Amino acid sequence: MTKIWHIYFILGISGSWKWTLIKNLKNLQGDQFHFPYSYTTRTRRPGETDGNTVYKFVTQGEFFAGVEAGEFLEYAHVHNIQYSGTKMKDVYEEGVKKGKIVIKEIDFKGISTIRQERPDFDSYYSSVFLNIPKERLSERIEQRWVFMSDEEYHHRMKSAEIEEEQLSRICDYEIDATLSPEKVLEKFLEIIRYWEL
């Protein structure tokens, strides 16, 4: 019997260290994983290029041309600042067809879109929520986002409060993001092993 292909979506509010988990997955030996790009309209940060980040930077016009052409598996207006989304071609052509395990960071709006608009896709993915208490989240945001305005900080904290409740309810798995990065990686790999056996 042929194994059904599967995608692992990583979710977590800002400061839950989603990108630390992804970086640790990328550092594992071998090339068994595929990490599709996030297409985004946000401004590049210092040092970011299409070649050294998980993002593909596009104009809003380019982004919506892709939307009109039906290229996106999901997309969303993130933090009321920029648009971001995942192209199905990146998931399928570069990952699934090559026999790789596909791992993609996604936000609450993205997973909600997939759940609501793509019920045919339900058996092809698992959603993993990295959860963190609000107090710890505040510490991490303050350490990382030194360039963030007070307005954006409060907006992110409010979004985090709402998303934490909703993600706990809709995600398939939950990992305690206050654990060490090594332990979070271990627990994530346990989820993958369950599906890949």
C-alpha positions as CSV (number, residue, x, y, z in Angstrom):
1,M,0.0,0.0,0.0
2,T,1.4,3.4,-0.9
3,K,1.8,5.8,2.1
4,I,-0.2,8.9,1.8
5,W,2.0,12.0,1.7
6,H,1.8,14.3,4.7
7,I,2.6,17.9,5.6
8,Y,3.5,19.2,9.1
9,F,2.4,22.7,9.8
10,I,4.2,24.5,12.7
11,L,2.1,27.1,14.5
12,G,2.9,29.4,17.4
13,I,2.5,33.0,18.5
14,S,5.4,35.4,18.1
15,G,8.2,34.4,20.5
16,S,7.3,30.7,20.6
17,W,10.6,30.0,18.7
18,K,9.1,28.4,15.6
19,W,12.1,29.4,13.6
20,T,14.5,27.9,16.2
21,L,12.7,24.6,15.7
22,I,12.9,24.9,11.9
23,K,16.6,25.9,12.1
24,N,17.3,22.8,14.3
25,L,15.4,20.6,11.8
26,K,17.5,22.0,8.9
27,N,20.6,21.2,10.9
28,L,19.8,17.5,11.1
29,Q,21.9,15.2,8.8
30,G,20.4,14.4,5.4
31,D,18.0,16.1,3.1
32,Q,14.8,14.3,4.1
33,F,12.9,17.5,4.8
34,H,11.6,20.2,2.5
35,F,10.7,23.7,3.8
36,P,8.5,25.6,1.3
37,Y,8.9,29.3,1.1
38,S,6.5,31.8,2.6
39,Y,5.7,34.4,-0.1
40,T,5.4,37.8,1.6
41,T,4.8,41.4,0.8
42,R,6.6,42.6,3.9
43,T,9.8,44.8,3.8
44,R,13.0,42.9,4.0
45,R,15.0,43.2,7.2
46,P,18.7,43.8,7.2
47,G,20.6,40.9,5.7
48,E,17.5,39.2,4.3
49,T,17.6,38.0,0.7
50,D,15.5,35.3,-1.2
51,G,18.5,33.0,-0.9
52,N,19.2,33.1,2.8
53,T,15.7,33.1,4.3
54,V,12.5,31.1,4.3
55,Y,10.8,34.0,2.6
56,K,10.3,35.0,-1.0
57,F,9.8,38.7,-1.2
58,V,7.2,39.9,-3.7
59,T,5.3,43.1,-4.4
60,Q,1.6,43.2,-3.5
61,G,0.8,43.2,-7.2
62,E,2.8,40.0,-7.7
63,F,1.2,38.4,-4.7
64,F,-2.3,39.0,-5.8
65,A,-1.5,37.9,-9.4
66,G,-0.6,34.5,-7.7
67,V,-3.9,34.6,-5.8
68,E,-5.9,35.2,-8.9
69,A,-4.1,32.4,-10.7
70,G,-5.0,30.0,-7.9
71,E,-1.4,29.3,-7.0
72,F,-1.7,29.5,-3.2
73,L,-2.6,26.7,-0.9
74,E,-3.3,29.4,1.7
75,Y,-2.6,33.1,2.3
76,A,-3.5,35.7,4.9
77,H,-3.2,39.4,5.9
78,V,-0.7,39.0,8.8
79,H,-0.8,41.4,11.8
80,N,-2.7,43.9,9.5
81,I,0.8,44.7,8.1
82,Q,1.6,42.4,5.2
83,Y,0.3,39.5,3.1
84,S,1.9,36.1,3.4
85,G,1.1,32.7,1.9
86,T,2.2,29.2,0.7
87,K,2.2,28.1,-2.9
88,M,0.9,24.7,-3.6
89,K,3.6,24.1,-6.3
90,D,6.4,24.6,-3.6
91,V,4.7,22.0,-1.4
92,Y,4.0,19.4,-4.0
93,E,6.6,19.8,-6.8
94,E,9.6,20.4,-4.6
95,G,8.5,18.3,-1.6
96,V,5.9,15.6,-2.1
97,K,6.9,14.5,-5.6
98,K,10.5,14.1,-4.4
99,G,9.5,12.0,-1.5
100,K,10.5,14.5,1.2
101,I,8.8,15.3,4.5
102,V,7.3,18.7,4.1
103,I,7.4,21.1,7.0
104,K,5.9,24.6,6.9
105,E,5.5,27.4,9.4
106,I,2.0,28.8,9.2
107,D,-0.1,31.3,11.2
108,F,-3.6,31.0,12.7
109,K,-5.2,32.6,9.7
110,G,-3.5,30.3,7.3
111,I,-4.5,27.1,9.1
112,S,-8.0,28.4,9.5
113,T,-8.2,29.0,5.7
114,I,-7.1,25.5,5.0
115,R,-9.6,24.0,7.5
116,Q,-12.5,26.0,6.1
117,E,-11.8,26.2,2.4
118,R,-9.9,22.9,1.8
119,P,-11.7,20.1,3.7
120,D,-10.4,17.8,0.9
121,F,-6.9,18.4,2.4
122,D,-7.7,17.2,5.9
123,S,-6.0,13.9,5.7
124,Y,-2.8,15.3,4.2
125,Y,-1.5,17.4,7.1
126,S,-1.0,17.6,10.9
127,S,-0.9,20.9,12.8
128,V,1.6,21.3,15.7
129,F,1.2,24.2,18.1
130,L,4.1,25.5,20.1
131,N,2.5,26.9,23.2
132,I,4.0,29.4,25.6
133,P,2.6,31.3,28.7
134,K,1.9,35.0,28.1
135,E,4.5,36.0,30.7
136,R,7.3,34.1,29.0
137,L,6.1,35.3,25.6
138,S,6.4,38.9,26.7
139,E,10.0,38.3,27.8
140,R,10.9,36.7,24.4
141,I,9.3,39.4,22.4
142,E,11.1,42.2,24.3
143,Q,14.4,40.4,23.8
144,R,13.9,39.7,20.1
145,W,11.9,42.6,18.6
146,V,14.0,45.5,19.7
147,F,12.8,47.5,16.6
148,M,9.1,47.0,17.4
149,S,6.9,50.0,18.2
150,D,4.8,50.1,21.3
151,E,1.7,49.9,19.1
152,E,2.9,46.8,17.3
153,Y,4.0,45.2,20.6
154,H,0.5,45.6,22.1
155,H,-1.1,44.4,18.9
156,R,1.0,41.2,18.9
157,M,0.3,40.6,22.6
158,K,-3.4,40.9,22.0
159,S,-3.2,38.7,19.0
160,A,-1.2,36.2,21.0
161,E,-3.9,36.0,23.7
162,I,-6.7,35.3,21.1
163,E,-4.6,32.9,19.0
164,E,-3.4,30.9,22.1
165,E,-7.0,29.9,22.9
166,Q,-8.0,29.1,19.3
167,L,-4.8,27.2,18.4
168,S,-5.1,25.0,21.5
169,R,-8.5,24.1,20.3
170,I,-7.9,23.4,16.7
171,C,-4.4,22.0,16.4
172,D,-3.7,18.3,16.3
173,Y,-0.7,18.4,18.6
174,E,0.7,20.8,21.2
175,I,4.3,21.1,22.4
176,D,5.3,23.1,25.5
177,A,7.5,25.9,23.9
178,T,9.1,26.7,27.3
179,L,11.1,23.4,27.0
180,S,14.7,23.6,25.7
181,P,15.1,23.8,21.9
182,E,16.5,20.3,21.9
183,K,13.5,18.9,23.8
184,V,11.0,20.7,21.5
185,L,12.9,19.2,18.5
186,E,12.7,15.8,20.1
187,K,9.0,16.0,20.6
188,F,8.4,17.3,17.1
189,L,10.4,14.4,15.7
190,E,8.2,12.0,17.7
191,I,5.1,13.3,15.9
192,I,6.8,12.9,12.5
193,R,7.9,9.3,13.3
194,Y,4.3,8.4,14.2
195,W,3.1,9.4,10.7
196,E,6.1,8.2,8.7
197,L,6.2,4.6,10.1
